Amino acid sequence: MKTYQIGWQGDVLKVDLGKNADGTAIAANGDEIVRDAVARLLEMEEAGELRGGDLLKIDGRIPVLVSYVIAHHVAHLYRAIAISDPRLNAYVVAISTAAEYPVGSRINFTTGEVQQFPDNLHAAPSFLIDWEDGILNARINNGVRVDGDQIVRDAAAQLAKLIESGQLPGGKQILKINGRTTVLASFAIASQVAHLYGGVAVFDPRLGDKGLDKYVVTVSHSKGCRVGETVDVECEPQPAVKVVLCGPPNTGKTVLRDALKKAILKLENAPKDFYVISGCPDGDGSFFCETAQKNPDFAKALKEEYKARFTPEFAQCKARDIATIKNSLLLFDVGGKIPTEENRIIMSQATHAVMLAKTDRDVADWQEFCDKELEKPLPFIAIVYSDFEGTRDTITSTSPVLTGSVHRLARDEDASSRQMVQALAELLVDLVDD
């Protein structure tokens, strides 16, 4: 069974993670997903399904690793490649040689109108690219808040400067790329570097081991190195803080997770490798909250499309990911029901917990679960009450456990500036420094 699906839906190239018969995503590592993606693209090329043209629109879930694979296989066939961004209700052009589709322009989902937005007047680029120890570091600038189309333009411009300066001379070796990036930026990067080197390998935080990073080959022009193989890079082992956001259903965990992500990324001392994943199969991916704020009906439809069942296989896959991720700070959420074997499996990989609850009974139940049902007791660093009807946050204690309330965690609102969210963000970052 294939771990990645690619096919046509009208004039749109529809992509998605492979699914089991029950609708759950197939558990697979990034290298396997890459191999299946490239196999499917080669199959489509041989069948004449990728005929080329002026514009290719791509829609669906695309892991960053797969971005490089797809970009390399289609960029030479189409004059412009545009990727769907539900946050913007548009396709964003990431690769282009067509004057009518400039890089960073938007193609409206509904009208098909091509829109060009002027560059934001920010002091620094929204995307940074540099060399460190023979690795190309390509990452979002946490200090600049812009939309995806601006990130694409900045990524393309930063990389073009690096190439023009002679710092990316190319060669037969594999180019290794690391950093927190976006799918859109990855398409833009792939289009500029894939032809310069013998191959491209991209860091996968879900692979590797203590003292060893693994990069997955996503582009290869050499018979000695195949797409989907891994490249090992020794690294200095770093302590990892893995924080689970838990609590009963319908408290606003997804909204709080997204708000914490935004708040942490704005902190000057935020770890560069801060990472967020979802431990739930409920369709609330990283796209969800921003899309809900701008287009709630579309967000709801995407949630239903991507929603899957909570199964032991899903739990084992997530637990494996969390266990192998070596980033200095990881934040993930889990399902809202206890006691369940799925939550026990996933949460046993955490080092700390943040609880979002409604009642004292909720708090007691989750504390008992974390004390007695996991492989080892899981300490709570914060217990927060969700007060949807409230008008302000409260902080009742900061030590030894941060306690208080957060108000109105609504999907269509940005909660990142709330008092409790700010306090939580600072607490999580301080854990890395301890």
Helices and strands as residue ranges (DSSP letters): E 4-9, E 12-17, H 30-46, E 53-60, H 64-74, E 78-85, E 90-96, E 106-108, E 114-115, E 127-132, E 135-140, H 148-164, E 171-178, H 183-193, E 197-203, E 212-220, E 230-234, E 241-246, H 253-266, E 275-278, H 288-294, H 296-306, H 312-324, E 329-333, H 341-347, E 352-357, H 360-372, E 380-387, E 394-397, E 402-407, H 419-433
